[in-house]
Amino acid sequence: MYSNPIILPLDAWGKIYVLQDEKGNTIGTGTREICEVLLCMITKPALGTTVSGEPHVKIPQRLNVRAAITI
């Protein structure tokens, strides 16, 4: 459906937004700021090592994120 995840308004007043993946599946809902944070979480790769130098456990690119605001 889309080439990248997208943030769309859910109401006419622009107070609630939805973050959708490339296939149109809802990843999360909330304010615009919440959706932007979720978008950053799913699109930016995790760091490879911790401050102590030990390797991170690889986490999946897309997390099962729950809605911030239930509809």
C-alpha positions as CSV (number, residue, x, y, z in Angstrom):
1,M,0.0,0.0,0.0
2,Y,2.8,2.5,1.0
3,S,6.5,2.4,0.3
4,N,7.3,3.4,3.9
5,P,5.4,3.5,7.3
6,I,3.1,6.6,7.4
7,I,1.4,8.7,10.0
8,L,-2.2,9.5,9.3
9,P,-4.8,11.5,11.3
10,L,-7.7,9.5,12.7
11,D,-10.0,12.4,13.6
12,A,-11.1,15.6,11.9
13,W,-9.4,17.8,14.6
14,G,-5.9,16.2,14.2
15,K,-5.7,15.1,17.9
16,I,-5.3,11.4,17.3
17,Y,-3.1,9.8,14.7
18,V,-2.3,6.3,13.5
19,L,1.0,4.8,12.4
20,Q,0.6,2.3,9.6
21,D,3.2,0.0,8.1
22,E,3.8,-0.5,4.3
23,K,0.9,-3.0,4.1
24,G,-1.6,-0.7,5.9
25,N,-1.5,-2.5,9.2
26,T,-1.8,-0.4,12.3
27,I,1.3,-0.3,14.4
28,G,0.2,2.2,17.0
29,T,-2.1,5.2,17.7
30,G,-1.8,8.3,19.8
31,T,-0.8,11.9,19.4
32,R,1.4,13.0,16.5
33,E,4.4,13.0,18.8
34,I,3.8,9.5,20.0
35,C,3.5,8.3,16.4
36,E,6.7,10.1,15.5
37,V,8.5,8.3,18.4
38,L,7.1,5.0,17.3
39,L,8.2,5.7,13.7
40,C,11.8,6.4,14.9
41,M,11.8,3.2,16.9
42,I,10.8,1.0,14.0
43,T,12.9,2.6,11.3
44,K,16.3,3.3,13.1
45,P,18.6,0.3,13.6
46,A,19.5,-0.7,17.1
47,L,23.1,0.1,18.3
48,G,25.5,-2.8,18.0
49,T,27.2,-2.6,21.4
50,T,26.5,-1.2,24.9
51,V,28.6,1.4,26.7
52,S,30.5,-1.4,28.4
53,G,31.5,-2.8,25.0
54,E,29.4,-6.0,25.3
55,P,27.3,-6.8,22.3
56,H,23.6,-6.0,22.4
57,V,21.0,-8.6,21.9
58,K,19.6,-8.0,18.5
59,I,15.9,-6.9,18.7
60,P,13.6,-7.1,15.7
61,Q,13.1,-4.0,13.6
62,R,9.3,-4.0,14.2
63,L,8.1,-4.4,17.7
64,N,4.6,-5.3,18.7
65,V,3.6,-1.9,19.8
66,R,0.3,-1.4,21.5
67,A,-1.9,1.6,21.0
68,A,-1.2,4.6,23.2
69,I,-4.8,5.6,23.0
70,T,-7.6,3.0,22.8
71,I,-10.3,3.7,20.3
